[in-house]
Amino acid sequence: MLFALRISVFALAIGDAPRRSPAQDSSLTIAVIPRPARMTVHTGRFRLTADTRIWTDHASAALGARFARYLEPATGLTFVLRSGGPQPSGGITLALDGSLKRLGPEGYALDVTSSRVRIRAAEAAGLFYGVQTVLQLLPPAIYRGAPTEQREWLIPAVSIEDAPRFSWRGAHLDVSRHFMPKEFVKKYIDLLALHKMNTFHWHLTDDQGWRIAIAKYPKLTSVGAWRPETLVGALQEDSTAWRFDAQPHGGFYTQSDVREIVAYAGARFVTIVPEIEMPGHSVAAIAAYPELGVTTYPLSVATRWGVFSDILNADSSTVAFMQDVLAEVMTLFPGRFIHIGGDEADKAKWKASPAIQARIHALGLKDEQELQSWFIRQMDAFLTAHGRRLVGWDEILEGGLAPNATVMSWRGTEGGIAAARAGHDVVMTPWLRTYFNTYQSLDSAREPLATGPATPIDSVYAWEPVPAELDSLTARHVLGAQGQVWTEYITGPKGAEYMAYPRLSALAEVLWTPRALRDPRDFASRLAMHVLRLDALDVNYRR
Ligand code: ACM
């Protein structure tokens, strides 16, 4: 059944009027993304007007205020808010309801009739997702930042009971290769919330720039956040073909910026997973503090892409340095998960270094793989002792997985399968399906420079995050998945939005909606309406 239902009141009133486009009669179309787990459409609609009252229980007052703030810019209306006291029988109401525990911590029930809009949930996150659904039941113009010509604000009568399939529904953003301004990071988080995504993986450090201020080590940003120039065009193997743009590039987030963004995300039920790369992808850190490196020659912040052979050493002082960094990171980010990278750590310099070989011997390890594993274990023990959990890319399996590690399976699904079978949690991030820095169509000549091969939106939508190899017990270790936006070839916000959307809209549905309800044709018809929301929000999605 298609869920992009045209409610028939309009058609009944005007008989055989020519079929209108969603843009013209969008107030009568239901097109919620991600598709709710259970929805019944009734006749009638609720009319939002200047007289509409919003009521919440005591605990949900802040959510009521946020809801009003969502509605006010486009409608130009101001809503009367009331919290506590008896629940009114009409208007918009938001209330926690312990009897809905069966819908889980993020589930909600929504009932819309001609006289009321009632949102109930066991926990605040569920109420927030109920609000997101109400916004999507309104005309797309509700997302505009200023009053519009839309005259009627109608919400079709529905009953919905909804809850997510996975608990980790996310998107990553690389702000190292190209720095992304704070206001854009907030917009990125807003878009995640609109899609009922709950995790933002913030890739804060890499070879080409260190982007988070660390008070104890100021050179990480005074030196590590800046590069004098950047490679132009695609990375060629032939270094004589490299051309650089002569444009300094950089930037970083102060700890006050980070606190502001963390609070902003928290108010939208988005948890931030910060990533601090180690022991590879660390050129910017070594440029700032050469004593972290293996070689003695000075390094500069990287100005081109690719995997570098420069790597952290494994001295106790380097381990302590990175733990100091993580200690500050933990004061800024309240979420449980801290990402330590771990990917693409080229071991050649470790192999060639007598000091590293002596270290491997002294630690009683077999080889460089075990040294990487040892290094990650130091971080795992440190984070675990502080009540946090380590996440790393799937290379952290090599040489032995740290006891409490969660694995992001990016090179394929094998890492995720191996980790889940070993009893570890996994987040599925296979590059062929979830890397949104790849081309969006097979006709790459018509697309902005990207990474190949293509990952068109239909292949994202068709993807099943739980590998077929896992039985139902081990499949429980698949927490969910996320889309990746690596920014080597994405120089700013517009480009990031172009690559992320609408592919993230498809992934949001993969991660929220029961598998049996996923239907590509139905999704495509809802997406036609959904992009009007993205238009209203000035999102530069790929058309
Ligand atoms: C990765 O793409 N190197 C995680």
Residues whose N, C-alpha, C, O or C-beta is under 5 A from the ligand:
A	BS01	ACM	D343 E344 W393 W410
